[in-house]
Structure formats: C-alpha cells, structure tokens
Amino acid sequence: NADDPRTAGLERTVRAVSTFGLSLDANHQVTAASSGTKTSFSLNDHLFVVPLPGVHQARNAAAVVLLASHLGIGNAAATKAMAAFPGVFQRFHFLGRLRGDNPVWYDFAHFPEAIAAALQAARPVVGEHRLVAVYHMGVSEFWRQRVIELARAFDHADHVVLVHDQRTPFTEKLARMVADVI
C-alpha cells in the first residue's frame, strides 16, 4: 500500500514489489469515491464497486484485485466477486435500527488509523443521525503510548463512550450496550 508510510521504501529491500494506492507514487493508482454504503474505485482504467463504505475499503479491495490479477483472474471475474462481497465479520456490520429509526453499525476497528477510517466512512452513512462511537479500551500499555492518536481518531464521531473494564467487548451483550448508549 503506497499510502501507508510503514511500507515506504519496501521496494528497495524486496525483489518484486508492486505498489498501489491513492498516492501518485503508486505503481497502480487508485481513485476512489464513497457514496452511502458503497465505494467505487478505479484501478488500471477499470471501475470496481465494493458494497462497503469508505475510501479505505477501496485500498483493501485494490489489493485483492491486484492479487487476483497476479493469479490470472481477470477484471470481469473480480468485478463480479467484488459486487457480491458481503463484507468481513465485525467490519462495518449493520446491526439494525433502534429508537426513532437510528441505524446501528458495528465495527471492530481498534487501532487509531482503523477507527478514524471507519468513522469517516460512517459519517455520510448515518446522515442526520448522531454518530456515537463506543470503544472498549482494554488494559493494554499500547493505549497509554498512543493516547493522543486515539483521541484524534474519534474526530468524526458526535459522541464517544469509552468502556474500560477487565472484560472483553464480547462478554457483554452488544445489542443491550448499544441500546443503553442510544
């Protein structure tokens, strides 16, 4: 991913590297637009649509398309598969509607970059409804070191609820927790 600073310079240390992303430096340039719960992106002059919101989804899908191409799978098959892709468990999963038709989405994003991307994708999807982020802090030393990054990751939320206990989020009934927040 040419857009990820952690991969910068990788092509100098690995024999065969093909980069992709929104970056002008990418070997395979991606242009993307997210609308509602879909994201369209162009890669190597071909248009793809993935039924997930967010430009970050275009980056993920572009990686899959390039791998498929490397394996001999053409754009037509990739386009068809992309359109039918149901998403990944715990990534922007629609749970239903609560109180006054409020949409409830669940995403397991836990690193600041992933949280920011998920909330940025969610903002246009929720429309006029409040965007409430519920986040389980856990007990990791990691968050003490990245607390400023974590705080900035929630910029697109209207309200943030931090849950901090010894239980994992899966030990609580998610629907009940969401209902309590909304």
LOLO-589304 format. One record per atom (N, C-alpha, C, O): x, y, z; atom name. Coordinates in nm, 3 decimals. Layout:
<pts>
PT      c1      c2      c3 atome
PT       X       Y       Z    CA
...
</pts>
This chain:
<pts>
PT      c1      c2      c3 atome
PT   0.085  -0.117   0.000     N
PT   0.000   0.000   0.000    CA
PT   0.090   0.124   0.000     C
PT   0.154   0.154   0.101     O
PT   0.095   0.193  -0.109     N
PT   0.179   0.312  -0.122    CA
PT   0.132   0.426  -0.033     C
PT   0.207   0.521  -0.010     O
PT   0.008   0.419   0.018     N
PT  -0.044   0.524   0.105    CA
PT  -0.003   0.504   0.251     C
PT  -0.025   0.593   0.333     O
PT   0.055   0.390   0.284     N
PT   0.093   0.359   0.421    CA
PT   0.241   0.390   0.441     C
PT   0.327   0.327   0.379     O
PT   0.273   0.488   0.528     N
PT   0.414   0.524   0.547    CA
PT   0.500   0.410   0.600     C
PT   0.622   0.412   0.585     O
PT   0.437   0.309   0.661     N
PT   0.514   0.196   0.714    CA
PT   0.572   0.109   0.603     C
PT   0.664   0.031   0.628     O
PT   0.518   0.121   0.481     N
PT   0.570   0.041   0.371    CA
PT   0.663   0.119   0.279     C
PT   0.713   0.066   0.180     O
PT   0.687   0.245   0.312     N
PT   0.775   0.329   0.229    CA
PT   0.913   0.265   0.220     C
PT   0.971   0.224   0.321     O
PT   0.965   0.258   0.101     N
PT   1.099   0.203   0.080    CA
PT   1.104   0.052   0.070     C
PT   1.212  -0.003   0.048     O
PT   0.992  -0.015   0.086     N
PT   0.990  -0.161   0.080    CA
PT   1.042  -0.212  -0.054     C
PT   1.108  -0.315  -0.061     O
PT   1.011  -0.137  -0.161     N
PT   1.055  -0.182  -0.294    CA
PT   1.207  -0.185  -0.307     C
PT   1.260  -0.250  -0.397     O
PT   1.278  -0.115  -0.219     N
PT   1.425  -0.118  -0.223    CA
PT   1.482  -0.242  -0.154     C
PT   1.599  -0.276  -0.176     O
PT   1.402  -0.309  -0.072     N
PT   1.454  -0.424   0.003    CA
PT   1.396  -0.558  -0.042     C
PT   1.451  -0.663  -0.008     O
PT   1.287  -0.555  -0.117     N
PT   1.223  -0.677  -0.165    CA
PT   1.234  -0.681  -0.316     C
PT   1.218  -0.578  -0.382     O
PT   1.262  -0.795  -0.371     N
PT   1.291  -0.807  -0.514    CA
PT   1.174  -0.767  -0.603     C
PT   1.194  -0.692  -0.699     O
PT   1.053  -0.814  -0.574     N
PT   0.939  -0.785  -0.661    CA
PT   0.829  -0.719  -0.580     C
PT   0.759  -0.786  -0.503     O
PT   0.814  -0.591  -0.597     N
PT   0.710  -0.517  -0.524    CA
PT   0.625  -0.440  -0.623     C
PT   0.677  -0.376  -0.715     O
PT   0.496  -0.447  -0.605     N
PT   0.402  -0.369  -0.684    CA
PT   0.322  -0.286  -0.585     C
PT   0.255  -0.340  -0.497     O
PT   0.328  -0.155  -0.600     N
PT   0.258  -0.068  -0.505    CA
PT   0.126  -0.022  -0.564     C
PT   0.108  -0.018  -0.686     O
PT   0.034   0.013  -0.475     N
PT  -0.098   0.061  -0.515    CA
PT  -0.143   0.162  -0.412     C
PT  -0.093   0.163  -0.299     O
PT  -0.238   0.245  -0.449     N
PT  -0.293   0.340  -0.354    CA
PT  -0.332   0.470  -0.421     C
PT  -0.324   0.485  -0.543     O
PT  -0.374   0.564  -0.338     N
PT  -0.414   0.696  -0.386    CA
PT  -0.291   0.781  -0.419     C
PT  -0.300   0.880  -0.493     O
PT  -0.179   0.743  -0.365     N
PT  -0.055   0.816  -0.384    CA
PT  -0.014   0.821  -0.532     C
PT  -0.029   0.723  -0.605     O
PT   0.036   0.935  -0.574     N
PT   0.085   0.949  -0.711    CA
PT   0.210   0.864  -0.735     C
PT   0.246   0.837  -0.849     O
PT   0.275   0.822  -0.626     N
PT   0.394   0.738  -0.636    CA
PT   0.362   0.590  -0.656     C
PT   0.453   0.510  -0.679     O
PT   0.236   0.553  -0.647     N
PT   0.197   0.412  -0.658    CA
PT   0.213   0.362  -0.801     C
PT   0.185   0.435  -0.896     O
PT   0.259   0.237  -0.815     N
PT   0.264   0.174  -0.948    CA
PT   0.124   0.160  -1.007     C
PT   0.105   0.176  -1.127     O
PT   0.029   0.131  -0.922     N
PT  -0.111   0.114  -0.962    CA
PT  -0.193   0.217  -0.886     C
PT  -0.222   0.199  -0.768     O
PT  -0.228   0.325  -0.953     N
PT  -0.300   0.435  -0.889    CA
PT  -0.448   0.400  -0.872     C
PT  -0.514   0.351  -0.965     O
PT  -0.498   0.426  -0.754     N
PT  -0.639   0.404  -0.720    CA
PT  -0.706   0.540  -0.706     C
PT  -0.654   0.628  -0.638     O
PT  -0.821   0.556  -0.770     N
PT  -0.904   0.673  -0.744    CA
PT  -1.034   0.619  -0.689     C
PT  -1.091   0.525  -0.744     O
PT  -1.081   0.678  -0.581     N
PT  -1.197   0.621  -0.511    CA
PT  -1.296   0.729  -0.471     C
PT  -1.260   0.845  -0.447     O
PT  -1.422   0.688  -0.463     N
PT  -1.529   0.773  -0.413    CA
PT  -1.627   0.686  -0.337     C
PT  -1.671   0.581  -0.386     O
PT  -1.662   0.729  -0.216     N
PT  -1.756   0.655  -0.134    CA
PT  -1.890   0.728  -0.134     C
PT  -1.895   0.849  -0.117     O
PT  -1.997   0.653  -0.154     N
PT  -2.131   0.710  -0.155    CA
PT  -2.224   0.614  -0.083     C
PT  -2.246   0.501  -0.127     O
PT  -2.279   0.660   0.028     N
PT  -2.366   0.573   0.106    CA
PT  -2.289   0.453   0.155     C
PT  -2.182   0.466   0.214     O
PT  -2.344   0.335   0.132     N
PT  -2.279   0.213   0.179    CA
PT  -2.197   0.144   0.070     C
PT  -2.163   0.027   0.082     O
PT  -2.165   0.217  -0.037     N
PT  -2.084   0.162  -0.145    CA
PT  -1.964   0.251  -0.173     C
PT  -1.968   0.372  -0.150     O
PT  -1.859   0.189  -0.222     N
PT  -1.740   0.263  -0.263    CA
PT  -1.702   0.217  -0.403     C
PT  -1.689   0.098  -0.429     O
PT  -1.686   0.313  -0.492     N
PT  -1.639   0.280  -0.626    CA
PT  -1.494   0.324  -0.636     C
PT  -1.453   0.423  -0.577     O
PT  -1.418   0.248  -0.713     N
PT  -1.279   0.285  -0.733    CA
PT  -1.233   0.239  -0.870     C
PT  -1.280   0.140  -0.926     O
PT  -1.139   0.315  -0.921     N
PT  -1.080   0.284  -1.049    CA
PT  -0.937   0.237  -1.026     C
PT  -0.863   0.295  -0.948     O
PT  -0.902   0.130  -1.094     N
PT  -0.769   0.073  -1.084    CA
PT  -0.730   0.022  -1.222     C
PT  -0.799  -0.060  -1.281     O
PT  -0.619   0.071  -1.272     N
PT  -0.573   0.031  -1.407    CA
PT  -0.684   0.048  -1.511     C
PT  -0.708  -0.040  -1.594     O
PT  -0.750   0.164  -1.507     N
PT  -0.855   0.201  -1.603    CA
PT  -0.977   0.110  -1.600     C
PT  -1.049   0.099  -1.700     O
PT  -1.002   0.045  -1.489     N
PT  -1.121  -0.038  -1.475    CA
PT  -1.196   0.006  -1.350     C
PT  -1.134   0.031  -1.246     O
PT  -1.329   0.017  -1.360     N
PT  -1.411   0.060  -1.247    CA
PT  -1.462  -0.060  -1.169     C
PT  -1.516  -0.155  -1.226     O
PT  -1.444  -0.056  -1.036     N
PT  -1.493  -0.159  -0.946    CA
PT  -1.586  -0.094  -0.844     C
PT  -1.570   0.024  -0.812     O
PT  -1.680  -0.170  -0.792     N
PT  -1.768  -0.122  -0.685    CA
PT  -1.767  -0.227  -0.575     C
PT  -1.790  -0.345  -0.601     O
PT  -1.741  -0.184  -0.454     N
PT  -1.745  -0.273  -0.340    CA
PT  -1.858  -0.226  -0.249     C
PT  -1.868  -0.106  -0.222     O
PT  -1.944  -0.317  -0.201     N
PT  -2.060  -0.277  -0.121    CA
PT  -2.026  -0.245   0.025     C
PT  -2.092  -0.293   0.117     O
PT  -1.922  -0.165   0.044     N
PT  -1.879  -0.122   0.177    CA
PT  -1.842   0.026   0.169     C
PT  -1.787   0.069   0.068     O
PT  -1.870   0.103   0.272     N
PT  -1.838   0.245   0.266    CA
PT  -1.693   0.273   0.304     C
PT  -1.633   0.203   0.385     O
PT  -1.638   0.377   0.244     N
PT  -1.507   0.425   0.286    CA
PT  -1.397   0.404   0.185     C
PT  -1.386   0.297   0.123     O
PT  -1.316   0.507   0.169     N
PT  -1.203   0.501   0.077    CA
PT  -1.105   0.392   0.120     C
PT  -1.039   0.331   0.035     O
PT  -1.095   0.367   0.251     N
PT  -1.005   0.260   0.297    CA
PT  -1.048   0.124   0.241     C
PT  -0.965   0.035   0.222     O
PT  -1.178   0.108   0.215     N
PT  -1.226  -0.017   0.154    CA
PT  -1.176  -0.030   0.011     C
PT  -1.150  -0.141  -0.036     O
PT  -1.162   0.084  -0.059     N
PT  -1.108   0.081  -0.195    CA
PT  -0.964   0.032  -0.193     C
PT  -0.922  -0.045  -0.279     O
PT  -0.888   0.077  -0.093     N
PT  -0.748   0.031  -0.083    CA
PT  -0.744  -0.120  -0.060     C
PT  -0.667  -0.192  -0.124     O
PT  -0.827  -0.167   0.032     N
PT  -0.832  -0.311   0.061    CA
PT  -0.872  -0.390  -0.064     C
PT  -0.811  -0.492  -0.097     O
PT  -0.976  -0.343  -0.131     N
PT  -1.025  -0.413  -0.249    CA
PT  -0.923  -0.408  -0.362     C
PT  -0.908  -0.505  -0.437     O
PT  -0.852  -0.297  -0.376     N
PT  -0.749  -0.286  -0.480    CA
PT  -0.640  -0.391  -0.457     C
PT  -0.590  -0.451  -0.552     O
PT  -0.604  -0.413  -0.333     N
PT  -0.504  -0.516  -0.302    CA
PT  -0.553  -0.653  -0.349     C
PT  -0.476  -0.731  -0.404     O
PT  -0.680  -0.681  -0.326     N
PT  -0.738  -0.809  -0.367    CA
PT  -0.740  -0.821  -0.519     C
PT  -0.706  -0.925  -0.574     O
PT  -0.780  -0.713  -0.587     N
PT  -0.786  -0.715  -0.734    CA
PT  -0.647  -0.738  -0.792     C
PT  -0.631  -0.815  -0.886     O
PT  -0.546  -0.671  -0.737     N
PT  -0.410  -0.690  -0.788    CA
PT  -0.358  -0.831  -0.762     C
PT  -0.291  -0.890  -0.847     O
PT  -0.389  -0.886  -0.646     N
PT  -0.350  -1.024  -0.618    CA
PT  -0.422  -1.119  -0.715     C
PT  -0.361  -1.211  -0.770     O
PT  -0.552  -1.096  -0.735     N
PT  -0.628  -1.181  -0.827    CA
PT  -0.568  -1.174  -0.968     C
PT  -0.554  -1.275  -1.036     O
PT  -0.532  -1.054  -1.010     N
PT  -0.470  -1.037  -1.141    CA
PT  -0.338  -1.114  -1.149     C
PT  -0.309  -1.179  -1.250     O
PT  -0.260  -1.106  -1.044     N
PT  -0.133  -1.179  -1.039    CA
PT  -0.155  -1.330  -1.050     C
PT  -0.071  -1.403  -1.103     O
PT  -0.270  -1.377  -0.999     N
PT  -0.303  -1.519  -1.004    CA
PT  -0.375  -1.559  -1.132     C
PT  -0.414  -1.674  -1.150     O
PT  -0.392  -1.461  -1.223     N
PT  -0.455  -1.491  -1.352    CA
PT  -0.604  -1.470  -1.356     C
PT  -0.669  -1.511  -1.453     O
PT  -0.661  -1.409  -1.256     N
PT  -0.805  -1.383  -1.252    CA
PT  -0.830  -1.246  -1.313     C
PT  -0.772  -1.147  -1.269     O
PT  -0.916  -1.239  -1.414     N
PT  -0.940  -1.116  -1.489    CA
PT  -1.030  -1.017  -1.418     C
PT  -1.092  -1.048  -1.316     O
PT  -1.036  -0.898  -1.474     N
PT  -1.118  -0.790  -1.417    CA
PT  -1.266  -0.823  -1.414     C
PT  -1.335  -0.784  -1.320     O
PT  -1.317  -0.895  -1.515     N
PT  -1.460  -0.928  -1.518    CA
PT  -1.498  -1.014  -1.398     C
PT  -1.599  -0.989  -1.332     O
PT  -1.418  -1.116  -1.370     N
PT  -1.445  -1.202  -1.254    CA
PT  -1.428  -1.125  -1.124     C
PT  -1.506  -1.143  -1.030     O
PT  -1.325  -1.040  -1.118     N
PT  -1.302  -0.961  -0.996    CA
PT  -1.416  -0.863  -0.972     C
PT  -1.458  -0.843  -0.858     O
PT  -1.466  -0.802  -1.079     N
PT  -1.579  -0.708  -1.068    CA
PT  -1.702  -0.778  -1.013     C
PT  -1.769  -0.726  -0.925     O
PT  -1.731  -0.896  -1.066     N
PT  -1.848  -0.973  -1.022    CA
PT  -1.834  -1.014  -0.875     C
PT  -1.928  -1.003  -0.797     O
PT  -1.716  -1.062  -0.839     N
PT  -1.692  -1.105  -0.700    CA
PT  -1.700  -0.986  -0.605     C
PT  -1.756  -0.997  -0.496     O
PT  -1.645  -0.873  -0.646     N
PT  -1.646  -0.753  -0.563    CA
PT  -1.789  -0.707  -0.535     C
PT  -1.822  -0.671  -0.422     O
PT  -1.872  -0.708  -0.637     N
PT  -2.011  -0.664  -0.622    CA
PT  -2.091  -0.753  -0.527     C
PT  -2.184  -0.707  -0.462     O
PT  -2.054  -0.881  -0.520     N
PT  -2.126  -0.976  -0.435    CA
PT  -2.063  -0.993  -0.297     C
PT  -2.116  -1.067  -0.214     O
PT  -1.952  -0.925  -0.273     N
PT  -1.880  -0.942  -0.147    CA
PT  -1.966  -0.896  -0.029     C
PT  -2.010  -0.781  -0.027     O
PT  -1.992  -0.984   0.069     N
PT  -2.079  -0.948   0.181    CA
PT  -2.009  -0.870   0.292     C
PT  -2.073  -0.825   0.386     O
PT  -1.880  -0.853   0.281     N
PT  -1.806  -0.785   0.386    CA
PT  -1.738  -0.885   0.477     C
PT  -1.755  -1.006   0.464     O
PT  -1.660  -0.831   0.569     N
PT  -1.585  -0.913   0.664    CA
PT  -1.654  -0.904   0.799     C
PT  -1.697  -0.796   0.840     O
PT  -1.664  -1.017   0.868     N
PT  -1.727  -1.019   1.001    CA
PT  -1.666  -0.912   1.091     C
PT  -1.543  -0.900   1.099     O
PT  -1.748  -0.838   1.156     N
PT  -1.712  -0.733   1.251    CA
PT  -1.653  -0.608   1.187     C
PT  -1.592  -0.526   1.256     O
PT  -1.669  -0.592   1.057     N
PT  -1.625  -0.470   0.990    CA
PT  -1.744  -0.404   0.925     C
PT  -1.799  -0.453   0.826     O
PT  -1.784  -0.291   0.981     N
PT  -1.898  -0.214   0.934    CA
PT  -2.019  -0.302   0.910     C
PT  -2.074  -0.308   0.800     O
PT  -2.058  -0.370   1.015     N
PT  -2.169  -0.465   1.014    CA
PT  -2.296  -0.395   1.062     C
PT  -2.297  -0.338   1.171     O
PT  -2.402  -0.400   0.983     N
PT  -2.529  -0.336   1.019    CA
PT  -2.602  -0.424   1.120     C
PT  -2.634  -0.539   1.090     O
PT  -2.630  -0.369   1.240     N
PT  -2.698  -0.446   1.344    CA
PT  -2.849  -0.427   1.341     C
PT  -2.923  -0.516   1.383     O
PT  -2.896  -0.314   1.292     N
PT  -3.039  -0.287   1.290    CA
PT  -3.067  -0.141   1.324     C
PT  -2.981  -0.055   1.314     O
PT  -3.190  -0.117   1.366     N
PT  -3.231   0.020   1.399    CA
PT  -3.290   0.022   1.539     C
PT  -3.358  -0.071   1.581     O
PT  -3.262   0.129   1.610     N
PT  -3.313   0.148   1.745    CA
PT  -3.376   0.285   1.761     C
PT  -3.340   0.379   1.689     O
PT  -3.466   0.297   1.852     N
PT  -3.526   0.426   1.892    CA
PT  -3.528   0.533   1.783     C
PT  -3.427   0.596   1.755     O
PT  -3.642   0.552   1.725     N
PT  -3.655   0.657   1.625    CA
PT  -3.580   0.630   1.497     C
PT  -3.534   0.723   1.431     O
PT  -3.566   0.505   1.462     N
PT  -3.504   0.466   1.336    CA
PT  -3.355   0.497   1.330     C
PT  -3.301   0.518   1.221     O
PT  -3.287   0.498   1.444     N
PT  -3.143   0.522   1.447    CA
PT  -3.069   0.398   1.396     C
PT  -3.085   0.289   1.452     O
PT  -2.988   0.413   1.289     N
PT  -2.912   0.298   1.240    CA
PT  -2.799   0.264   1.335     C
PT  -2.734   0.353   1.390     O
PT  -2.775   0.136   1.354     N
PT  -2.668   0.090   1.442    CA
PT  -2.574   0.002   1.361     C
PT  -2.614  -0.100   1.306     O
PT  -2.448   0.045   1.355     N
PT  -2.343  -0.027   1.284    CA
PT  -2.239  -0.069   1.385     C
PT  -2.218  -0.002   1.486     O
PT  -2.173  -0.179   1.356     N
PT  -2.068  -0.228   1.445    CA
PT  -1.940  -0.246   1.364     C
PT  -1.942  -0.301   1.254     O
PT  -1.830  -0.200   1.419     N
PT  -1.701  -0.220   1.355    CA
PT  -1.599  -0.249   1.464     C
PT  -1.595  -0.181   1.566     O
PT  -1.516  -0.349   1.441     N
PT  -1.418  -0.392   1.540    CA
PT  -1.287  -0.314   1.532     C
PT  -1.188  -0.354   1.593     O
PT  -1.285  -0.204   1.460     N
PT  -1.162  -0.125   1.447    CA
PT  -1.107  -0.095   1.585     C
PT  -1.181  -0.055   1.675     O
PT  -0.976  -0.112   1.603     N
PT  -0.919  -0.088   1.735    CA
PT  -0.791  -0.005   1.733     C
PT  -0.752   0.048   1.836     O
PT  -0.725   0.006   1.618     N
PT  -0.609   0.094   1.608    CA
PT  -0.656   0.231   1.563     C
PT  -0.755   0.242   1.491     O
PT  -0.588   0.337   1.604     N
PT  -0.633   0.472   1.570    CA
PT  -0.660   0.492   1.421     C
PT  -0.760   0.554   1.385     O
PT  -0.574   0.440   1.334     N
PT  -0.594   0.458   1.190    CA
PT  -0.722   0.390   1.143     C
PT  -0.797   0.446   1.063     O
PT  -0.748   0.272   1.193     N
PT  -0.869   0.197   1.154    CA
PT  -0.994   0.262   1.212     C
PT  -1.098   0.265   1.145     O
PT  -0.986   0.312   1.334     N
PT  -1.101   0.381   1.395    CA
PT  -1.135   0.504   1.314     C
PT  -1.252   0.525   1.280     O
PT  -1.036   0.585   1.281     N
PT  -1.059   0.707   1.204    CA
PT  -1.120   0.674   1.068     C
PT  -1.214   0.741   1.024     O
PT  -1.069   0.571   1.001     N
PT  -1.122   0.533   0.870    CA
PT  -1.266   0.486   0.880     C
PT  -1.349   0.523   0.796     O
PT  -1.298   0.405   0.980     N
PT  -1.434   0.355   0.997    CA
PT  -1.532   0.468   1.027     C
PT  -1.642   0.472   0.973     O
PT  -1.492   0.561   1.114     N
PT  -1.581   0.672   1.148    CA
PT  -1.597   0.769   1.031     C
PT  -1.706   0.822   1.009     O
PT  -1.492   0.791   0.957     N
PT  -1.500   0.877   0.839    CA
PT  -1.595   0.814   0.736     C
PT  -1.672   0.886   0.672     O
PT  -1.591   0.683   0.721     N
PT  -1.682   0.614   0.630    CA
PT  -1.825   0.617   0.683     C
PT  -1.920   0.624   0.605     O
PT  -1.840   0.610   0.813     N
PT  -1.974   0.607   0.875    CA
PT  -2.046   0.741   0.867     C
PT  -2.168   0.745   0.857     O
PT  -1.971   0.850   0.872     N
PT  -2.032   0.983   0.877    CA
PT  -2.139   1.004   0.770     C
PT  -2.252   1.039   0.804     O
PT  -2.109   0.983   0.640     N
PT  -2.214   1.004   0.540    CA
PT  -2.324   0.898   0.543     C
PT  -2.436   0.923   0.499     O
PT  -2.293   0.781   0.595     N
PT  -2.392   0.673   0.601    CA
PT  -2.501   0.703   0.704     C
PT  -2.619   0.676   0.678     O
PT  -2.464   0.759   0.819     N
PT  -2.563   0.784   0.923    CA
PT  -2.646   0.908   0.895     C
PT  -2.750   0.928   0.958     O
PT  -2.602   0.991   0.802     N
PT  -2.682   1.108   0.763    CA
PT  -2.706   1.202   0.878     C
PT  -2.613   1.247   0.945     O
PT  -2.833   1.233   0.901     N
PT  -2.869   1.330   1.004    CA
PT  -2.867   1.271   1.145     C
PT  -2.884   1.344   1.243     O
PT  -2.848   1.142   1.158     N
PT  -2.844   1.078   1.289    CA
PT  -2.710   1.104   1.357     C
PT  -2.610   1.133   1.292     O
PT  -2.711   1.094   1.490     N
PT  -2.585   1.109   1.564    CA
PT  -2.493   0.992   1.535     C
PT  -2.537   0.879   1.516     O
PT  -2.365   1.021   1.533     N
PT  -2.264   0.916   1.517    CA
PT  -2.200   0.896   1.653     C
PT  -2.118   0.977   1.698     O
PT  -2.238   0.787   1.718     N
PT  -2.189   0.755   1.853    CA
PT  -2.088   0.641   1.841     C
PT  -2.119   0.536   1.785     O
PT  -1.970   0.664   1.893     N
PT  -1.867   0.560   1.892    CA
PT  -1.854   0.503   2.033     C
PT  -1.832   0.577   2.129     O
PT  -1.867   0.373   2.045     N
PT  -1.847   0.304   2.172    CA
PT  -1.718   0.224   2.157     C
PT  -1.705   0.143   2.066     O
PT  -1.624   0.248   2.247     N
PT  -1.494   0.187   2.231    CA
PT  -1.449   0.123   2.361     C
PT  -1.454   0.184   2.468     O
PT  -1.404  -0.001   2.350     N
PT  -1.353  -0.075   2.465    CA
PT  -1.203  -0.054   2.473     C
PT  -1.130  -0.099   2.384     O
PT  -1.155   0.012   2.577     N
PT  -1.015   0.047   2.590    CA
PT  -0.925  -0.071   2.619     C
PT  -0.810  -0.073   2.575     O
PT  -0.972  -0.169   2.691     N
PT  -0.885  -0.279   2.731    CA
PT  -0.784  -0.230   2.835     C
PT  -0.801  -0.123   2.894     O
PT  -0.683  -0.307   2.858     N
PT  -0.585  -0.273   2.961    CA
PT  -0.443  -0.269   2.905     C
PT  -0.347  -0.283   2.980     O
PT  -0.430  -0.250   2.777     N
PT  -0.300  -0.256   2.712    CA
PT  -0.215  -0.132   2.738     C
PT  -0.266  -0.020   2.743     O
PT  -0.087  -0.154   2.754     N
PT   0.010  -0.045   2.763    CA
PT   0.013   0.034   2.632     C
PT   0.050   0.152   2.631     O
PT  -0.026  -0.031   2.523     N
PT  -0.028   0.031   2.391    CA
PT  -0.104   0.162   2.393     C
PT  -0.057   0.261   2.334     O
PT  -0.220   0.167   2.458     N
PT  -0.303   0.287   2.456    CA
PT  -0.244   0.400   2.538     C
PT  -0.267   0.517   2.507     O
PT  -0.169   0.368   2.640     N
PT  -0.103   0.474   2.716    CA
PT  -0.001   0.545   2.628     C
PT   0.021   0.666   2.643     O
PT   0.062   0.473   2.538     N
PT   0.163   0.530   2.450    CA
PT   0.102   0.606   2.332     C
PT   0.168   0.692   2.273     O
PT  -0.022   0.574   2.296     N
PT  -0.083   0.634   2.177    CA
PT  -0.212   0.709   2.209     C
PT  -0.301   0.718   2.125     O
PT  -0.224   0.761   2.328     N
PT  -0.349   0.822   2.372    CA
PT  -0.389   0.942   2.286     C
PT  -0.508   0.959   2.259     O
PT  -0.295   1.025   2.241     N
PT  -0.328   1.140   2.157    CA
PT  -0.380   1.093   2.021     C
PT  -0.479   1.146   1.971     O
PT  -0.313   0.995   1.962     N
PT  -0.360   0.940   1.834    CA
PT  -0.500   0.881   1.848     C
PT  -0.585   0.899   1.761     O
PT  -0.523   0.812   1.958     N
PT  -0.654   0.752   1.982    CA
PT  -0.761   0.860   1.992     C
PT  -0.868   0.846   1.933     O
PT  -0.733   0.966   2.066     N
PT  -0.829   1.075   2.081    CA
PT  -0.862   1.137   1.945     C
PT  -0.979   1.164   1.916     O
PT  -0.763   1.160   1.864     N
PT  -0.785   1.220   1.730    CA
PT  -0.862   1.127   1.638     C
PT  -0.931   1.173   1.547     O
PT  -0.852   0.997   1.661     N
PT  -0.922   0.900   1.576    CA
PT  -1.073   0.916   1.584     C
PT  -1.144   0.878   1.491     O
PT  -1.122   0.973   1.693     N
PT  -1.266   0.987   1.712    CA
PT  -1.321   1.121   1.662     C
PT  -1.435   1.156   1.693     O
PT  -1.243   1.197   1.586     N
PT  -1.285   1.329   1.538    CA
PT  -1.417   1.328   1.463     C
PT  -1.491   1.426   1.471     O
PT  -1.450   1.222   1.391     N
PT  -1.572   1.218   1.311    CA
PT  -1.695   1.176   1.391     C
PT  -1.806   1.178   1.338     O
PT  -1.678   1.140   1.516     N
PT  -1.792   1.099   1.600    CA
PT  -1.854   1.220   1.667     C
PT  -1.785   1.316   1.700     O
PT  -1.987   1.214   1.689     N
PT  -2.055   1.320   1.764    CA
PT  -2.041   1.297   1.913     C
PT  -2.041   1.392   1.993     O
PT  -2.030   1.171   1.950     N
PT  -2.024   1.135   2.092    CA
PT  -1.937   1.009   2.103     C
PT  -1.947   0.919   2.020     O
PT  -1.854   1.004   2.204     N
PT  -1.767   0.889   2.225    CA
PT  -1.790   0.834   2.366     C
PT  -1.789   0.910   2.463     O
PT  -1.810   0.705   2.376     N
PT  -1.824   0.637   2.504    CA
PT  -1.706   0.541   2.515     C
PT  -1.690   0.451   2.432     O
PT  -1.624   0.560   2.617     N
PT  -1.512   0.470   2.640    CA
PT  -1.549   0.372   2.750     C
PT  -1.586   0.411   2.860     O
PT  -1.538   0.245   2.719     N
PT  -1.566   0.139   2.815    CA
PT  -1.431   0.085   2.858     C
PT  -1.348   0.048   2.775     O
PT  -1.409   0.080   2.988     N
PT  -1.281   0.031   3.037    CA
PT  -1.306  -0.063   3.154     C
PT  -1.332  -0.019   3.266     O
PT  -1.297  -0.190   3.126     N
PT  -1.310  -0.290   3.232    CA
PT  -1.226  -0.412   3.194     C
PT  -1.162  -0.413   3.089     O
PT  -1.226  -0.509   3.277     N
PT  -1.143  -0.628   3.254    CA
PT  -1.206  -0.726   3.155     C
PT  -1.139  -0.819   3.109     O
PT  -1.332  -0.706   3.122     N
PT  -1.398  -0.796   3.028    CA
PT  -1.372  -0.751   2.886     C
PT  -1.348  -0.633   2.862     O
PT  -1.377  -0.842   2.793     N
PT  -1.366  -0.804   2.652    CA
PT  -1.504  -0.761   2.606     C
PT  -1.604  -0.793   2.671     O
PT  -1.512  -0.688   2.494     N
PT  -1.643  -0.645   2.444    CA
PT  -1.737  -0.760   2.415     C
PT  -1.858  -0.743   2.415     O
PT  -1.682  -0.879   2.389     N
PT  -1.766  -0.993   2.352    CA
PT  -1.835  -1.056   2.472     C
PT  -1.925  -1.138   2.454     O
PT  -1.794  -1.020   2.595     N
PT  -1.860  -1.078   2.711    CA
PT  -1.988  -1.003   2.744     C
PT  -2.069  -1.050   2.824     O
PT  -2.007  -0.888   2.685     N
PT  -2.128  -0.811   2.707    CA
PT  -2.223  -0.833   2.590     C
PT  -2.180  -0.864   2.479     O
PT  -2.349  -0.818   2.617     N
PT  -2.446  -0.830   2.509    CA
PT  -2.442  -0.699   2.431     C
PT  -2.483  -0.594   2.480     O
PT  -2.393  -0.708   2.308     N
PT  -2.370  -0.589   2.227    CA
PT  -2.498  -0.510   2.205     C
PT  -2.498  -0.387   2.217     O
PT  -2.607  -0.576   2.172     N
PT  -2.730  -0.505   2.146    CA
PT  -2.777  -0.426   2.268     C
PT  -2.825  -0.313   2.256     O
PT  -2.762  -0.484   2.385     N
PT  -2.801  -0.415   2.508    CA
PT  -2.714  -0.293   2.533     C
PT  -2.764  -0.187   2.570     O
PT  -2.583  -0.308   2.512     N
PT  -2.491  -0.197   2.531    CA
PT  -2.525  -0.083   2.435     C
PT  -2.527   0.033   2.476     O
PT  -2.551  -0.114   2.310     N
PT  -2.585  -0.012   2.211    CA
PT  -2.716   0.055   2.247     C
PT  -2.728   0.177   2.237     O
PT  -2.815  -0.023   2.289     N
PT  -2.944   0.034   2.328    CA
PT  -2.928   0.130   2.446     C
PT  -2.994   0.233   2.451     O
PT  -2.841   0.096   2.540     N
PT  -2.817   0.184   2.655    CA
PT  -2.755   0.317   2.612     C
PT  -2.786   0.422   2.667     O
PT  -2.667   0.311   2.514     N
PT  -2.600   0.433   2.466    CA
PT  -2.695   0.522   2.389     C
PT  -2.699   0.643   2.411     O
PT  -2.772   0.461   2.298     N
PT  -2.863   0.541   2.215    CA
PT  -2.985   0.580   2.297     C
PT  -3.074   0.648   2.246     O
</pts>
